[in-house]
Every structure is written in structure tokens, then in C-alpha cells.
Amino acid sequence: MSGNQKYCAECGRDPEKARRRYAAAVAANKRHAGEADKPVEKVCKNCGKTFLTVYRGKDFCTSSCGEAYRINHAECPICHTRLIEKGITTGKGYCSEACREEARLQRAIQDGDYIACEQCGKKFIRKNFANRFCSKECYEAYREAAKVPAKEPGKKPGLAKKVCPVCKKEFTVSPLQMSKRYCSVECRNRALSAPKPAAAKPGTHLCTTCRVSQKACERFSSGFKKLPEGAELRKVNGQDVVVACPKYR
């Protein structure tokens, strides 16, 4: 354990408290078994009074003396200044805001949350895993830089054009939106709510269940003389049957 670390890194417990609990449990077992330790005389570390106890690890005559001693001897975990000298009577915390920030920085470094801003390169403590920029200004500057055309040397990739699979309209996306498939929320909802076409059984005539209009189908518009490019025609029971077609829906 490090000098500033109070709890065990493996079990998360305070070893000093664990030792005291263990000593108390051993003493209780001895008393229950009729082998209780004889009371010993000890001096309270806080008030200096003499008191009798069967607990050899007990250092204070009362719990209030123990609390007072803890408050009077509590130290800042960063600079080890006694907190009582700074007017802090809670027995815990930091002596100053600077020490508090230093502790926060140490925790961030240990947890991997002290990173460099993707825009300006300045080191900062991120609030969550998705945080990539040190400020709102850097975030806005990054978004603005992402819109610069890629033909300019040293600039980030520019805007890209995509076609909406629902309305077939062309729309523009930035490098941060490359995963966007639809031009609007309406088109996205239409795509998600549209029923999926049932798959045709092997060997069946696809034209009998196809939803493509006759005007858009080369086979129907040509009077059954042509096939759509990529379609496959087979003889089934002596009849020509379309068993595969890229336009089938």
C-alpha cells in the first residue's frame, strides 16, 4: 500500500480496523470459554488517565477520548499537515483546495482519466469515458475543423454525401456522422416500422410473390422476353421459373 492509501488494494478493507476486530473477537471467545484475560492497567493516549481493560489493543479510556485523539492528530493525506492547525475539526479531508486538487489529479492518473484534449493537446481530467475535449470551445473548434474540405493539406476530412435508403434523397454528413444511414428521423422511423418481406421458398416462382411494380420489372415490361440483370431462370416441372432475382421484394 502507498503512503496515502488507507484501504487494502485487494480486499478494500482498513487493515488497522481488521486487526482491532480480530483482537476483540479473540478476547470475546476467551471470555466465553472461561479463559478471559485479566484486566491490565493502561494509560489513555488522549487524556493521560489510567484505566483497566481486558483489551490489550485499547488505547483510550472512552470512545470520546478516541475521537478527540483522532481529530487532534488527523493529517492531510497529501502534505501531512495536521488538520487541526488549519481549523478543520472533522478529523478528515484536506488542508487546502490545492491538496484536494492534487488528490483528484492523482486519482485521475491512476484511473486513466488524465488525458490530452484532441483539439489543443492540453491535459485535463475527463468527467466520463466519452469526454475527449477539455472545454466546449475546443469541442466546437474540432467540429468546425471537421467541415474543412479534405483537399487542403493538413486539414481533417470534409463532408461526405450519402443517399437515404428510404426516400432516395441525397444528404450530407460530417466525419462524426459517418454511421448515419437516414436523412431524417421520419425516414428512420419508416424504415424501422416497415414490415420485412417474407423469403420465398426454394424452387418457387419469385414473380408470384414479388412486390416490385410491373413497370419497374424488366420481365413484365418486356412481355416476359427479358430478365432483370442477375436474375436466374430454371425449368421446374416443364415451366420457366425465376428462382433468383436481385430486384425481388
Rosetta blueprint (number, residue, H / E / L):
1 M L
2 S L
3 G L
4 N L
5 Q L
6 K L
7 Y L
8 C L
9 A L
10 E L
11 C L
12 G L
13 R L
14 D L
15 P H
16 E H
17 K H
18 A H
19 R H
20 R H
21 R H
22 Y H
23 A H
24 A H
25 A H
26 V H
27 A H
28 A H
29 N H
30 K H
31 R H
32 H H
33 A L
34 G L
35 E L
36 A L
37 D L
38 K L
39 P L
40 V E
41 E E
42 K E
43 V E
44 C L
45 K L
46 N L
47 C L
48 G L
49 K L
50 T E
51 F E
52 L E
53 T E
54 V L
55 Y L
56 R L
57 G L
58 K L
59 D L
60 F L
61 C L
62 T L
63 S H
64 S H
65 C H
66 G H
67 E H
68 A H
69 Y H
70 R H
71 I H
72 N H
73 H H
74 A L
75 E E
76 C L
77 P L
78 I L
79 C L
80 H L
81 T L
82 R E
83 L H
84 I H
85 E H
86 K H
87 G L
88 I L
89 T L
90 T L
91 G L
92 K L
93 G L
94 Y L
95 C L
96 S L
97 E H
98 A H
99 C H
100 R H
101 E H
102 E H
103 A H
104 R H
105 L H
106 Q H
107 R H
108 A H
109 I H
110 Q H
111 D H
112 G L
113 D L
114 Y E
115 I E
116 A E
117 C L
118 E L
119 Q L
120 C L
121 G L
122 K L
123 K E
124 F E
125 I E
126 R L
127 K L
128 N L
129 F L
130 A L
131 N L
132 R L
133 F L
134 C L
135 S L
136 K H
137 E H
138 C H
139 Y H
140 E H
141 A H
142 Y H
143 R H
144 E H
145 A H
146 A L
147 K L
148 V L
149 P L
150 A L
151 K L
152 E L
153 P L
154 G L
155 K L
156 K L
157 P L
158 G L
159 L L
160 A E
161 K E
162 K E
163 V E
164 C L
165 P L
166 V L
167 C L
168 K L
169 K L
170 E E
171 F E
172 T E
173 V E
174 S L
175 P H
176 L H
177 Q H
178 M L
179 S L
180 K L
181 R L
182 Y L
183 C L
184 S L
185 V H
186 E H
187 C H
188 R H
189 N H
190 R H
191 A H
192 L H
193 S H
194 A L
195 P L
196 K L
197 P L
198 A L
199 A L
200 A L
201 K L
202 P L
203 G L
204 T L
205 H L
206 L H
207 C H
208 T H
209 T L
210 C L
211 R L
212 V L
213 S L
214 Q L
215 K L
216 A L
217 C L
218 E H
219 R H
220 F H
221 S H
222 S L
223 G L
224 F L
225 K L
226 K L
227 L L
228 P L
229 E L
230 G L
231 A L
232 E E
233 L E
234 R E
235 K E
236 V E
237 N L
238 G L
239 Q E
240 D E
241 V E
242 V E
243 V E
244 A E
245 C L
246 P L
247 K L
248 Y L
249 R L
